[in-house]
Amino acid sequence: MVETLKKGSRVTGSAREKLAADLKKKYDAGASIRALAEETGRSYGFVHRMLTESGVVLRGRGGATRGKKAASA
């Protein structure tokens, strides 16, 4: 379980590596960046940066996609 960190505190060394591994595992299991940010008490940008630093291929944006409407004559 990812522990809630004090907002703005530096995460370095082995603690950073462990956090990155935990975030990567949860993201790969389907958790969103926003959900991970809320769970850890960190910002969206921080979680995004941690994931990219750990080599995660980020998913595309979710939500409904719109198909092209057939042109009516």
PyMOL Python script that loads the backbone (N, CA, C, O; Angstrom):
from pymol import cmd

cmd.read_pdbstr("""\
ATOM      1  N   MET A   1       0.849  -1.191   0.000  1.00  0.00           N
ATOM      2  CA  MET A   1       0.000   0.000   0.000  1.00  0.00           C
ATOM      3  C   MET A   1       0.881   1.235   0.000  1.00  0.00           C
ATOM      4  O   MET A   1       1.861   1.302   0.741  1.00  0.00           O
ATOM      5  N   VAL A   2       0.540   2.210  -0.823  1.00  0.00           N
ATOM      6  CA  VAL A   2       1.311   3.443  -0.913  1.00  0.00           C
ATOM      7  C   VAL A   2       0.930   4.324   0.259  1.00  0.00           C
ATOM      8  O   VAL A   2      -0.247   4.618   0.467  1.00  0.00           O
ATOM      9  N   GLU A   3       1.928   4.745   1.024  1.00  0.00           N
ATOM     10  CA  GLU A   3       1.601   5.577   2.185  1.00  0.00           C
ATOM     11  C   GLU A   3       1.403   7.025   1.741  1.00  0.00           C
ATOM     12  O   GLU A   3       1.996   7.469   0.758  1.00  0.00           O
ATOM     13  N   THR A   4       0.572   7.749   2.470  1.00  0.00           N
ATOM     14  CA  THR A   4       0.362   9.159   2.191  1.00  0.00           C
ATOM     15  C   THR A   4       1.582   9.918   2.673  1.00  0.00           C
ATOM     16  O   THR A   4       1.997   9.787   3.824  1.00  0.00           O
ATOM     17  N   LEU A   5       2.147  10.705   1.787  1.00  0.00           N
ATOM     18  CA  LEU A   5       3.351  11.457   2.101  1.00  0.00           C
ATOM     19  C   LEU A   5       2.979  12.884   2.447  1.00  0.00           C
ATOM     20  O   LEU A   5       1.948  13.387   2.000  1.00  0.00           O
ATOM     21  N   LYS A   6       3.799  13.528   3.228  1.00  0.00           N
ATOM     22  CA  LYS A   6       3.559  14.925   3.556  1.00  0.00           C
ATOM     23  C   LYS A   6       3.689  15.739   2.278  1.00  0.00           C
ATOM     24  O   LYS A   6       4.693  15.643   1.573  1.00  0.00           O
ATOM     25  N   LYS A   7       2.686  16.529   1.986  1.00  0.00           N
ATOM     26  CA  LYS A   7       2.674  17.285   0.745  1.00  0.00           C
ATOM     27  C   LYS A   7       3.904  18.193   0.660  1.00  0.00           C
ATOM     28  O   LYS A   7       4.206  18.948   1.584  1.00  0.00           O
ATOM     29  N   GLY A   8       4.595  18.098  -0.463  1.00  0.00           N
ATOM     30  CA  GLY A   8       5.759  18.943  -0.686  1.00  0.00           C
ATOM     31  C   GLY A   8       7.060  18.378  -0.137  1.00  0.00           C
ATOM     32  O   GLY A   8       8.125  18.951  -0.367  1.00  0.00           O
ATOM     33  N   SER A   9       6.992  17.253   0.594  1.00  0.00           N
ATOM     34  CA  SER A   9       8.227  16.689   1.129  1.00  0.00           C
ATOM     35  C   SER A   9       9.003  16.007   0.013  1.00  0.00           C
ATOM     36  O   SER A   9       8.417  15.430  -0.903  1.00  0.00           O
ATOM     37  N   ARG A  10      10.315  16.078   0.098  1.00  0.00           N
ATOM     38  CA  ARG A  10      11.159  15.453  -0.920  1.00  0.00           C
ATOM     39  C   ARG A  10      11.175  13.948  -0.735  1.00  0.00           C
ATOM     40  O   ARG A  10      11.210  13.439   0.385  1.00  0.00           O
ATOM     41  N   VAL A  11      11.149  13.252  -1.854  1.00  0.00           N
ATOM     42  CA  VAL A  11      11.227  11.795  -1.826  1.00  0.00           C
ATOM     43  C   VAL A  11      12.499  11.442  -2.584  1.00  0.00           C
ATOM     44  O   VAL A  11      12.595  11.680  -3.788  1.00  0.00           O
ATOM     45  N   THR A  12      13.477  10.873  -1.879  1.00  0.00           N
ATOM     46  CA  THR A  12      14.762  10.596  -2.510  1.00  0.00           C
ATOM     47  C   THR A  12      15.234   9.180  -2.205  1.00  0.00           C
ATOM     48  O   THR A  12      14.697   8.499  -1.331  1.00  0.00           O
ATOM     49  N   GLY A  13      16.241   8.761  -2.941  1.00  0.00           N
ATOM     50  CA  GLY A  13      16.895   7.483  -2.680  1.00  0.00           C
ATOM     51  C   GLY A  13      15.979   6.286  -2.787  1.00  0.00           C
ATOM     52  O   GLY A  13      15.158   6.195  -3.699  1.00  0.00           O
ATOM     53  N   SER A  14      16.126   5.360  -1.840  1.00  0.00           N
ATOM     54  CA  SER A  14      15.367   4.109  -1.886  1.00  0.00           C
ATOM     55  C   SER A  14      13.878   4.346  -1.693  1.00  0.00           C
ATOM     56  O   SER A  14      13.063   3.594  -2.227  1.00  0.00           O
ATOM     57  N   ALA A  15      13.504   5.380  -0.939  1.00  0.00           N
ATOM     58  CA  ALA A  15      12.080   5.680  -0.738  1.00  0.00           C
ATOM     59  C   ALA A  15      11.438   6.077  -2.075  1.00  0.00           C
ATOM     60  O   ALA A  15      10.299   5.707  -2.360  1.00  0.00           O
ATOM     61  N   ARG A  16      12.185   6.833  -2.889  1.00  0.00           N
ATOM     62  CA  ARG A  16      11.681   7.252  -4.198  1.00  0.00           C
ATOM     63  C   ARG A  16      11.540   6.041  -5.129  1.00  0.00           C
ATOM     64  O   ARG A  16      10.555   5.917  -5.857  1.00  0.00           O
ATOM     65  N   GLU A  17      12.528   5.163  -5.096  1.00  0.00           N
ATOM     66  CA  GLU A  17      12.480   3.964  -5.935  1.00  0.00           C
ATOM     67  C   GLU A  17      11.306   3.073  -5.543  1.00  0.00           C
ATOM     68  O   GLU A  17      10.623   2.523  -6.407  1.00  0.00           O
ATOM     69  N   LYS A  18      11.073   2.931  -4.236  1.00  0.00           N
ATOM     70  CA  LYS A  18       9.960   2.102  -3.755  1.00  0.00           C
ATOM     71  C   LYS A  18       8.629   2.730  -4.159  1.00  0.00           C
ATOM     72  O   LYS A  18       7.724   2.029  -4.611  1.00  0.00           O
ATOM     73  N   LEU A  19       8.507   4.043  -3.998  1.00  0.00           N
ATOM     74  CA  LEU A  19       7.277   4.731  -4.369  1.00  0.00           C
ATOM     75  C   LEU A  19       7.030   4.587  -5.869  1.00  0.00           C
ATOM     76  O   LEU A  19       5.905   4.316  -6.289  1.00  0.00           O
ATOM     77  N   ALA A  20       8.070   4.765  -6.673  1.00  0.00           N
ATOM     78  CA  ALA A  20       7.932   4.641  -8.124  1.00  0.00           C
ATOM     79  C   ALA A  20       7.472   3.234  -8.500  1.00  0.00           C
ATOM     80  O   ALA A  20       6.612   3.078  -9.367  1.00  0.00           O
ATOM     81  N   ALA A  21       8.034   2.213  -7.861  1.00  0.00           N
ATOM     82  CA  ALA A  21       7.654   0.828  -8.143  1.00  0.00           C
ATOM     83  C   ALA A  21       6.199   0.573  -7.754  1.00  0.00           C
ATOM     84  O   ALA A  21       5.465  -0.084  -8.492  1.00  0.00           O
ATOM     85  N   ASP A  22       5.777   1.094  -6.591  1.00  0.00           N
ATOM     86  CA  ASP A  22       4.389   0.926  -6.135  1.00  0.00           C
ATOM     87  C   ASP A  22       3.418   1.616  -7.093  1.00  0.00           C
ATOM     88  O   ASP A  22       2.388   1.048  -7.457  1.00  0.00           O
ATOM     89  N   LEU A  23       3.753   2.850  -7.501  1.00  0.00           N
ATOM     90  CA  LEU A  23       2.895   3.591  -8.422  1.00  0.00           C
ATOM     91  C   LEU A  23       2.804   2.871  -9.763  1.00  0.00           C
ATOM     92  O   LEU A  23       1.724   2.766 -10.343  1.00  0.00           O
ATOM     93  N   LYS A  24       3.934   2.379 -10.252  1.00  0.00           N
ATOM     94  CA  LYS A  24       3.978   1.667 -11.532  1.00  0.00           C
ATOM     95  C   LYS A  24       3.085   0.434 -11.480  1.00  0.00           C
ATOM     96  O   LYS A  24       2.318   0.184 -12.410  1.00  0.00           O
ATOM     97  N   LYS A  25       3.180  -0.338 -10.401  1.00  0.00           N
ATOM     98  CA  LYS A  25       2.390  -1.554 -10.258  1.00  0.00           C
ATOM     99  C   LYS A  25       0.897  -1.228 -10.264  1.00  0.00           C
ATOM    100  O   LYS A  25       0.115  -1.897 -10.941  1.00  0.00           O
ATOM    101  N   LYS A  26       0.503  -0.198  -9.508  1.00  0.00           N
ATOM    102  CA  LYS A  26      -0.912   0.170  -9.433  1.00  0.00           C
ATOM    103  C   LYS A  26      -1.414   0.743 -10.749  1.00  0.00           C
ATOM    104  O   LYS A  26      -2.544   0.472 -11.154  1.00  0.00           O
ATOM    105  N   TYR A  27      -0.572   1.543 -11.428  1.00  0.00           N
ATOM    106  CA  TYR A  27      -0.968   2.121 -12.717  1.00  0.00           C
ATOM    107  C   TYR A  27      -1.137   1.014 -13.753  1.00  0.00           C
ATOM    108  O   TYR A  27      -2.093   1.020 -14.529  1.00  0.00           O
ATOM    109  N   ASP A  28      -0.205   0.068 -13.760  1.00  0.00           N
ATOM    110  CA  ASP A  28      -0.294  -1.054 -14.697  1.00  0.00           C
ATOM    111  C   ASP A  28      -1.523  -1.915 -14.418  1.00  0.00           C
ATOM    112  O   ASP A  28      -2.054  -2.555 -15.326  1.00  0.00           O
ATOM    113  N   ALA A  29      -1.977  -1.933 -13.163  1.00  0.00           N
ATOM    114  CA  ALA A  29      -3.171  -2.693 -12.791  1.00  0.00           C
ATOM    115  C   ALA A  29      -4.461  -1.946 -13.120  1.00  0.00           C
ATOM    116  O   ALA A  29      -5.552  -2.483 -12.930  1.00  0.00           O
ATOM    117  N   GLY A  30      -4.342  -0.704 -13.615  1.00  0.00           N
ATOM    118  CA  GLY A  30      -5.523   0.028 -14.062  1.00  0.00           C
ATOM    119  C   GLY A  30      -5.870   1.289 -13.300  1.00  0.00           C
ATOM    120  O   GLY A  30      -6.823   1.978 -13.666  1.00  0.00           O
ATOM    121  N   ALA A  31      -5.125   1.616 -12.244  1.00  0.00           N
ATOM    122  CA  ALA A  31      -5.416   2.837 -11.478  1.00  0.00           C
ATOM    123  C   ALA A  31      -5.071   4.069 -12.327  1.00  0.00           C
ATOM    124  O   ALA A  31      -4.116   4.046 -13.104  1.00  0.00           O
ATOM    125  N   SER A  32      -5.846   5.126 -12.171  1.00  0.00           N
ATOM    126  CA  SER A  32      -5.579   6.359 -12.910  1.00  0.00           C
ATOM    127  C   SER A  32      -4.533   7.195 -12.177  1.00  0.00           C
ATOM    128  O   SER A  32      -4.299   7.013 -10.982  1.00  0.00           O
ATOM    129  N   ILE A  33      -3.918   8.101 -12.903  1.00  0.00           N
ATOM    130  CA  ILE A  33      -2.934   8.998 -12.287  1.00  0.00           C
ATOM    131  C   ILE A  33      -3.618   9.839 -11.218  1.00  0.00           C
ATOM    132  O   ILE A  33      -3.058  10.052 -10.143  1.00  0.00           O
ATOM    133  N   ARG A  34      -4.815  10.314 -11.506  1.00  0.00           N
ATOM    134  CA  ARG A  34      -5.541  11.130 -10.522  1.00  0.00           C
ATOM    135  C   ARG A  34      -5.838  10.343  -9.254  1.00  0.00           C
ATOM    136  O   ARG A  34      -5.710  10.873  -8.150  1.00  0.00           O
ATOM    137  N   ALA A  35      -6.235   9.079  -9.403  1.00  0.00           N
ATOM    138  CA  ALA A  35      -6.518   8.246  -8.232  1.00  0.00           C
ATOM    139  C   ALA A  35      -5.246   8.018  -7.424  1.00  0.00           C
ATOM    140  O   ALA A  35      -5.282   8.059  -6.194  1.00  0.00           O
ATOM    141  N   LEU A  36      -4.131   7.781  -8.093  1.00  0.00           N
ATOM    142  CA  LEU A  36      -2.857   7.583  -7.403  1.00  0.00           C
ATOM    143  C   LEU A  36      -2.412   8.858  -6.692  1.00  0.00           C
ATOM    144  O   LEU A  36      -1.874   8.806  -5.585  1.00  0.00           O
ATOM    145  N   ALA A  37      -2.638  10.001  -7.333  1.00  0.00           N
ATOM    146  CA  ALA A  37      -2.278  11.281  -6.720  1.00  0.00           C
ATOM    147  C   ALA A  37      -3.079  11.505  -5.444  1.00  0.00           C
ATOM    148  O   ALA A  37      -2.535  11.940  -4.429  1.00  0.00           O
ATOM    149  N   GLU A  38      -4.376  11.205  -5.501  1.00  0.00           N
ATOM    150  CA  GLU A  38      -5.226  11.385  -4.324  1.00  0.00           C
ATOM    151  C   GLU A  38      -4.819  10.417  -3.212  1.00  0.00           C
ATOM    152  O   GLU A  38      -4.777  10.788  -2.039  1.00  0.00           O
ATOM    153  N   GLU A  39      -4.524   9.185  -3.589  1.00  0.00           N
ATOM    154  CA  GLU A  39      -4.155   8.162  -2.611  1.00  0.00           C
ATOM    155  C   GLU A  39      -2.849   8.502  -1.898  1.00  0.00           C
ATOM    156  O   GLU A  39      -2.712   8.246  -0.701  1.00  0.00           O
ATOM    157  N   THR A  40      -1.893   9.075  -2.623  1.00  0.00           N
ATOM    158  CA  THR A  40      -0.591   9.384  -2.032  1.00  0.00           C
ATOM    159  C   THR A  40      -0.528  10.785  -1.438  1.00  0.00           C
ATOM    160  O   THR A  40       0.411  11.104  -0.708  1.00  0.00           O
ATOM    161  N   GLY A  41      -1.515  11.626  -1.741  1.00  0.00           N
ATOM    162  CA  GLY A  41      -1.487  12.991  -1.250  1.00  0.00           C
ATOM    163  C   GLY A  41      -0.517  13.871  -2.027  1.00  0.00           C
ATOM    164  O   GLY A  41      -0.125  14.939  -1.557  1.00  0.00           O
ATOM    165  N   ARG A  42      -0.133  13.422  -3.213  1.00  0.00           N
ATOM    166  CA  ARG A  42       0.779  14.201  -4.056  1.00  0.00           C
ATOM    167  C   ARG A  42       0.008  14.760  -5.243  1.00  0.00           C
ATOM    168  O   ARG A  42      -1.156  14.419  -5.454  1.00  0.00           O
ATOM    169  N   SER A  43       0.662  15.620  -6.014  1.00  0.00           N
ATOM    170  CA  SER A  43       0.000  16.227  -7.157  1.00  0.00           C
ATOM    171  C   SER A  43      -0.031  15.284  -8.353  1.00  0.00           C
ATOM    172  O   SER A  43       0.722  14.313  -8.426  1.00  0.00           O
ATOM    173  N   TYR A  44      -0.923  15.596  -9.283  1.00  0.00           N
ATOM    174  CA  TYR A  44      -1.012  14.845 -10.536  1.00  0.00           C
ATOM    175  C   TYR A  44       0.339  14.881 -11.243  1.00  0.00           C
ATOM    176  O   TYR A  44       0.811  13.857 -11.737  1.00  0.00           O
ATOM    177  N   GLY A  45       0.960  16.057 -11.294  1.00  0.00           N
ATOM    178  CA  GLY A  45       2.253  16.216 -11.978  1.00  0.00           C
ATOM    179  C   GLY A  45       3.353  15.372 -11.361  1.00  0.00           C
ATOM    180  O   GLY A  45       4.178  14.799 -12.071  1.00  0.00           O
ATOM    181  N   PHE A  46       3.363  15.295 -10.030  1.00  0.00           N
ATOM    182  CA  PHE A  46       4.369  14.487  -9.342  1.00  0.00           C
ATOM    183  C   PHE A  46       4.215  13.017  -9.718  1.00  0.00           C
ATOM    184  O   PHE A  46       5.192  12.349 -10.056  1.00  0.00           O
ATOM    185  N   VAL A  47       2.975  12.516  -9.658  1.00  0.00           N
ATOM    186  CA  VAL A  47       2.729  11.104  -9.983  1.00  0.00           C
ATOM    187  C   VAL A  47       3.063  10.843 -11.452  1.00  0.00           C
ATOM    188  O   VAL A  47       3.674   9.824 -11.773  1.00  0.00           O
ATOM    189  N   HIS A  48       2.673  11.742 -12.336  1.00  0.00           N
ATOM    190  CA  HIS A  48       2.962  11.615 -13.767  1.00  0.00           C
ATOM    191  C   HIS A  48       4.471  11.522 -13.980  1.00  0.00           C
ATOM    192  O   HIS A  48       4.944  10.669 -14.732  1.00  0.00           O
ATOM    193  N   ARG A  49       5.216  12.392 -13.324  1.00  0.00           N
ATOM    194  CA  ARG A  49       6.683  12.409 -13.455  1.00  0.00           C
ATOM    195  C   ARG A  49       7.306  11.116 -12.916  1.00  0.00           C
ATOM    196  O   ARG A  49       8.219  10.562 -13.528  1.00  0.00           O
ATOM    197  N   MET A  50       6.814  10.645 -11.783  1.00  0.00           N
ATOM    198  CA  MET A  50       7.330   9.393 -11.208  1.00  0.00           C
ATOM    199  C   MET A  50       7.088   8.226 -12.163  1.00  0.00           C
ATOM    200  O   MET A  50       7.962   7.377 -12.338  1.00  0.00           O
ATOM    201  N   LEU A  51       5.923   8.180 -12.770  1.00  0.00           N
ATOM    202  CA  LEU A  51       5.617   7.093 -13.700  1.00  0.00           C
ATOM    203  C   LEU A  51       6.504   7.158 -14.943  1.00  0.00           C
ATOM    204  O   LEU A  51       7.030   6.136 -15.384  1.00  0.00           O
ATOM    205  N   THR A  52       6.671   8.343 -15.504  1.00  0.00           N
ATOM    206  CA  THR A  52       7.502   8.442 -16.704  1.00  0.00           C
ATOM    207  C   THR A  52       8.964   8.146 -16.390  1.00  0.00           C
ATOM    208  O   THR A  52       9.667   7.552 -17.208  1.00  0.00           O
ATOM    209  N   GLU A  53       9.430   8.561 -15.201  1.00  0.00           N
ATOM    210  CA  GLU A  53      10.809   8.254 -14.801  1.00  0.00           C
ATOM    211  C   GLU A  53      11.026   6.751 -14.649  1.00  0.00           C
ATOM    212  O   GLU A  53      12.130   6.253 -14.871  1.00  0.00           O
ATOM    213  N   SER A  54       9.967   6.030 -14.269  1.00  0.00           N
ATOM    214  CA  SER A  54      10.119   4.591 -14.075  1.00  0.00           C
ATOM    215  C   SER A  54       9.833   3.802 -15.357  1.00  0.00           C
ATOM    216  O   SER A  54       9.759   2.573 -15.327  1.00  0.00           O
ATOM    217  N   GLY A  55       9.674   4.508 -16.479  1.00  0.00           N
ATOM    218  CA  GLY A  55       9.560   3.847 -17.777  1.00  0.00           C
ATOM    219  C   GLY A  55       8.178   3.351 -18.152  1.00  0.00           C
ATOM    220  O   GLY A  55       8.043   2.515 -19.046  1.00  0.00           O
ATOM    221  N   VAL A  56       7.155   3.849 -17.489  1.00  0.00           N
ATOM    222  CA  VAL A  56       5.785   3.428 -17.798  1.00  0.00           C
ATOM    223  C   VAL A  56       5.341   4.070 -19.110  1.00  0.00           C
ATOM    224  O   VAL A  56       5.596   5.251 -19.345  1.00  0.00           O
ATOM    225  N   VAL A  57       4.671   3.285 -19.967  1.00  0.00           N
ATOM    226  CA  VAL A  57       4.038   3.836 -21.161  1.00  0.00           C
ATOM    227  C   VAL A  57       2.646   4.262 -20.736  1.00  0.00           C
ATOM    228  O   VAL A  57       1.801   3.430 -20.407  1.00  0.00           O
ATOM    229  N   LEU A  58       2.414   5.569 -20.747  1.00  0.00           N
ATOM    230  CA  LEU A  58       1.144   6.094 -20.252  1.00  0.00           C
ATOM    231  C   LEU A  58       0.004   5.799 -21.211  1.00  0.00           C
ATOM    232  O   LEU A  58       0.177   5.811 -22.429  1.00  0.00           O
ATOM    233  N   ARG A  59      -1.169   5.533 -20.636  1.00  0.00           N
ATOM    234  CA  ARG A  59      -2.358   5.280 -21.438  1.00  0.00           C
ATOM    235  C   ARG A  59      -2.863   6.588 -22.025  1.00  0.00           C
ATOM    236  O   ARG A  59      -2.557   7.671 -21.525  1.00  0.00           O
ATOM    237  N   GLY A  60      -3.639   6.470 -23.089  1.00  0.00           N
ATOM    238  CA  GLY A  60      -4.270   7.647 -23.675  1.00  0.00           C
ATOM    239  C   GLY A  60      -5.388   8.130 -22.771  1.00  0.00           C
ATOM    240  O   GLY A  60      -5.775   7.444 -21.824  1.00  0.00           O
ATOM    241  N   ARG A  61      -5.897   9.298 -23.064  1.00  0.00           N
ATOM    242  CA  ARG A  61      -6.991   9.838 -22.268  1.00  0.00           C
ATOM    243  C   ARG A  61      -8.226   8.980 -22.434  1.00  0.00           C
ATOM    244  O   ARG A  61      -8.477   8.433 -23.509  1.00  0.00           O
ATOM    245  N   GLY A  62      -8.994   8.865 -21.370  1.00  0.00           N
ATOM    246  CA  GLY A  62     -10.192   8.023 -21.392  1.00  0.00           C
ATOM    247  C   GLY A  62     -11.418   8.791 -21.809  1.00  0.00           C
ATOM    248  O   GLY A  62     -11.333   9.872 -22.392  1.00  0.00           O
ATOM    249  N   GLY A  63     -12.547   8.220 -21.503  1.00  0.00           N
ATOM    250  CA  GLY A  63     -13.812   8.876 -21.809  1.00  0.00           C
ATOM    251  C   GLY A  63     -14.386   8.384 -23.125  1.00  0.00           C
ATOM    252  O   GLY A  63     -13.748   7.635 -23.864  1.00  0.00           O
ATOM    253  N   ALA A  64     -15.596   8.819 -23.396  1.00  0.00           N
ATOM    254  CA  ALA A  64     -16.280   8.405 -24.618  1.00  0.00           C
ATOM    255  C   ALA A  64     -15.610   9.036 -25.821  1.00  0.00           C
ATOM    256  O   ALA A  64     -15.211  10.200 -25.797  1.00  0.00           O
ATOM    257  N   THR A  65     -15.497   8.254 -26.855  1.00  0.00           N
ATOM    258  CA  THR A  65     -14.942   8.799 -28.096  1.00  0.00           C
ATOM    259  C   THR A  65     -16.081   8.963 -29.096  1.00  0.00           C
ATOM    260  O   THR A  65     -17.024   8.172 -29.111  1.00  0.00           O
ATOM    261  N   ARG A  66     -15.990   9.960 -29.902  1.00  0.00           N
ATOM    262  CA  ARG A  66     -17.053  10.229 -30.858  1.00  0.00           C
ATOM    263  C   ARG A  66     -16.608   9.733 -32.233  1.00  0.00           C
ATOM    264  O   ARG A  66     -15.517  10.048 -32.710  1.00  0.00           O
ATOM    265  N   GLY A  67     -17.468   8.964 -32.838  1.00  0.00           N
ATOM    266  CA  GLY A  67     -17.189   8.518 -34.209  1.00  0.00           C
ATOM    267  C   GLY A  67     -17.607   9.612 -35.175  1.00  0.00           C
ATOM    268  O   GLY A  67     -18.358  10.518 -34.814  1.00  0.00           O
ATOM    269  N   LYS A  68     -17.121   9.524 -36.395  1.00  0.00           N
ATOM    270  CA  LYS A  68     -17.521  10.521 -37.395  1.00  0.00           C
ATOM    271  C   LYS A  68     -18.967  10.273 -37.798  1.00  0.00           C
ATOM    272  O   LYS A  68     -19.368   9.140 -38.066  1.00  0.00           O
ATOM    273  N   LYS A  69     -19.728  11.334 -37.836  1.00  0.00           N
ATOM    274  CA  LYS A  69     -21.140  11.206 -38.237  1.00  0.00           C
ATOM    275  C   LYS A  69     -21.188  11.079 -39.756  1.00  0.00           C
ATOM    276  O   LYS A  69     -20.390  11.674 -40.481  1.00  0.00           O
ATOM    277  N   ALA A  70     -22.150  10.283 -40.207  1.00  0.00           N
ATOM    278  CA  ALA A  70     -22.324  10.140 -41.659  1.00  0.00           C
ATOM    279  C   ALA A  70     -22.852  11.469 -42.213  1.00  0.00           C
ATOM    280  O   ALA A  70     -23.750  12.079 -41.634  1.00  0.00           O
ATOM    281  N   ALA A  71     -22.295  11.898 -43.317  1.00  0.00           N
ATOM    282  CA  ALA A  71     -22.710  13.167 -43.906  1.00  0.00           C
ATOM    283  C   ALA A  71     -24.103  13.003 -44.526  1.00  0.00           C
ATOM    284  O   ALA A  71     -24.323  12.122 -45.357  1.00  0.00           O
ATOM    285  N   SER A  72     -25.038  13.866 -44.107  1.00  0.00           N
ATOM    286  CA  SER A  72     -26.387  13.808 -44.665  1.00  0.00           C
ATOM    287  C   SER A  72     -26.458  14.741 -45.863  1.00  0.00           C
ATOM    288  O   SER A  72     -25.928  15.852 -45.844  1.00  0.00           O
ATOM    289  N   ALA A  73     -27.115  14.269 -46.891  1.00  0.00           N
ATOM    290  CA  ALA A  73     -27.203  15.094 -48.103  1.00  0.00           C
ATOM    291  C   ALA A  73     -28.478  15.844 -48.199  1.00  0.00           C
ATOM    292  O   ALA A  73     -28.691  16.578 -49.165  1.00  0.00           O
TER     293      ALA A  73
END
""", "prot")
cmd.dss("prot")
cmd.show_as("cartoon", "prot")
cmd.util.cbc("prot")
cmd.orient("prot")
